[in-house]
């Protein structure tokens, strides 16, 4: 089943940031501190937001099939679309922030700096700081016409049964893989504790950025990038049966990163001009001057 791309499924959210705002509504407290009952997670005051998020996940869950992911990997992981200097790519991210977003007046660069500066203030290694700074860089997929549901959203394994712990699981009934005996069992095409390195994840900015920078950053940073949207696992433990011991150890880093990703937004803008020399040196330490997208 191929999606018919049109106005509705290209822009089900008012902005890409609506997905992250929805995450905070779902998970209002860091892992281990949450007391709010699941029944109250979706008692939003703004019903319009509920409708746009539901439509986003209807599209995401319908079209993120195993074959779709394989096709996107073939299309994008050749990295033959465009070569850009790192800072040009960051400049592009700033164009993705919608002026209608009621929760922040900050552009994407300022949001990334808030995340990375919170990490730096807590004394983490510089590669951790860089991870915070670049973690949403995979959203450059929008530059190539990818619809929102193939750029952001909670990620999940494809090729096996969809967990009911994934947000809006009812929409998976529309996904052809749910009717395919190769993919609709607990393990699907995988095996018990096979390791996530053997598992294909739904397509989006996480996997794309991981593949883009996997030769440049330490493994804990790569786990943070690749799985920071895999909420069904790092919040719900829904796919423990696929993880091996190494995955479990690395997910401790994903858990460390998550609070900075979700809860670092504040209305005070960072001083971009003052911070830029530090980040220019940091980026130059780990990444090439230009990247192939």
ChimeraX attribute file (.defattr): number of C-alpha atoms within 10 A of each C-alpha:
attribute: neighborCount
match mode: 1-to-1
recipient: residues
	/A:1	11
	/A:2	8
	/A:3	11
	/A:4	9
	/A:5	11
	/A:6	9
	/A:7	9
	/A:8	14
	/A:9	18
	/A:10	17
	/A:11	17
	/A:12	22
	/A:13	21
	/A:14	16
	/A:15	16
	/A:16	20
	/A:17	18
	/A:18	20
	/A:19	22
	/A:20	17
	/A:21	15
	/A:22	18
	/A:23	18
	/A:24	14
	/A:25	15
	/A:26	17
	/A:27	20
	/A:28	16
	/A:29	15
	/A:30	16
	/A:31	15
	/A:32	7
	/A:33	9
	/A:34	11
	/A:35	10
	/A:36	12
	/A:37	8
	/A:38	10
	/A:39	7
	/A:40	10
	/A:41	15
	/A:42	12
	/A:43	11
	/A:44	12
	/A:45	8
	/A:46	8
	/A:47	11
	/A:48	10
	/A:49	17
	/A:50	16
	/A:51	12
	/A:52	18
	/A:53	19
	/A:54	17
	/A:55	19
	/A:56	23
	/A:57	22
	/A:58	22
	/A:59	23
	/A:60	26
	/A:61	27
	/A:62	20
	/A:63	23
	/A:64	25
	/A:65	25
	/A:66	19
	/A:67	14
	/A:68	18
	/A:69	20
	/A:70	14
	/A:71	12
	/A:72	15
	/A:73	16
	/A:74	11
	/A:75	12
	/A:76	15
	/A:77	15
	/A:78	11
	/A:79	16
	/A:80	10
	/A:81	13
	/A:82	10
	/A:83	13
	/A:84	14
	/A:85	12
	/A:86	19
	/A:87	14
	/A:88	12
	/A:89	19
	/A:90	20
	/A:91	13
	/A:92	16
	/A:93	20
	/A:94	15
	/A:95	12
	/A:96	17
	/A:97	18
	/A:98	16
	/A:99	13
	/A:100	10
	/A:101	15
	/A:102	8
	/A:103	12
	/A:104	17
	/A:105	17
	/A:106	20
	/A:107	17
	/A:108	20
	/A:109	20
	/A:110	19
	/A:111	24
	/A:112	25
	/A:113	25
	/A:114	26
	/A:115	27
	/A:116	25
	/A:117	20
	/A:118	20
	/A:119	25
	/A:120	17
	/A:121	9
	/A:122	9
	/A:123	11
	/A:124	12
	/A:125	10
	/A:126	16
	/A:127	19
	/A:128	21
	/A:129	24
	/A:130	25
	/A:131	23
	/A:132	27
	/A:133	23
	/A:134	20
	/A:135	23
	/A:136	22
	/A:137	22
	/A:138	23
	/A:139	24
	/A:140	20
	/A:141	20
	/A:142	16
	/A:143	15
	/A:144	11
	/A:145	10
	/A:146	15
	/A:147	21
	/A:148	23
	/A:149	27
	/A:150	24
	/A:151	21
	/A:152	24
	/A:153	28
	/A:154	21
	/A:155	26
	/A:156	25
	/A:157	22
	/A:158	23
	/A:159	26
	/A:160	24
	/A:161	21
	/A:162	25
	/A:163	16
	/A:164	12
	/A:165	15
	/A:166	19
	/A:167	18
	/A:168	13
	/A:169	14
	/A:170	13
	/A:171	16
	/A:172	25
	/A:173	14
	/A:174	15
	/A:175	19
	/A:176	17
	/A:177	23
	/A:178	19
	/A:179	14
	/A:180	14
	/A:181	12
	/A:182	15
	/A:183	21
	/A:184	18
	/A:185	16
	/A:186	17
	/A:187	18
	/A:188	16
	/A:189	16
	/A:190	19
	/A:191	14
	/A:192	12
	/A:193	16
	/A:194	15
	/A:195	18
	/A:196	17
	/A:197	11
	/A:198	13
	/A:199	18
	/A:200	17
	/A:201	23
	/A:202	28
	/A:203	27
	/A:204	26
	/A:205	25
	/A:206	30
	/A:207	23
	/A:208	24
	/A:209	22
	/A:210	20
	/A:211	18
	/A:212	18
	/A:213	18
	/A:214	15
	/A:215	12
	/A:216	14
	/A:217	16
	/A:218	14
	/A:219	13
	/A:220	18
	/A:221	24
	/A:222	25
	/A:223	20
	/A:224	26
	/A:225	28
	/A:226	23
	/A:227	23
	/A:228	24
	/A:229	24
	/A:230	24
	/A:231	21
	/A:232	19
	/A:233	21
	/A:234	20
	/A:235	15
	/A:236	13
	/A:237	13
	/A:238	18
	/A:239	20
	/A:240	15
	/A:241	14
	/A:242	20
	/A:243	21
	/A:244	15
	/A:245	11
	/A:246	10
	/A:247	16
	/A:248	14
	/A:249	12
	/A:250	16
	/A:251	20
	/A:252	14
	/A:253	18
	/A:254	23
	/A:255	17
	/A:256	15
	/A:257	22
	/A:258	21
	/A:259	16
	/A:260	18
	/A:261	22
	/A:262	17
	/A:263	16
	/A:264	18
	/A:265	19
	/A:266	14
	/A:267	12
	/A:268	11
	/A:269	15
	/A:270	17
	/A:271	11
	/A:272	12
	/A:273	7
	/A:274	9
	/A:275	12
	/A:276	12
	/A:277	10
	/A:278	9
	/A:279	17
	/A:280	12
	/A:281	10
	/A:282	15
	/A:283	18
	/A:284	11
	/A:285	14
	/A:286	16
	/A:287	15
	/A:288	13
	/A:289	12
	/A:290	13
	/A:291	17
	/A:292	15
	/A:293	21
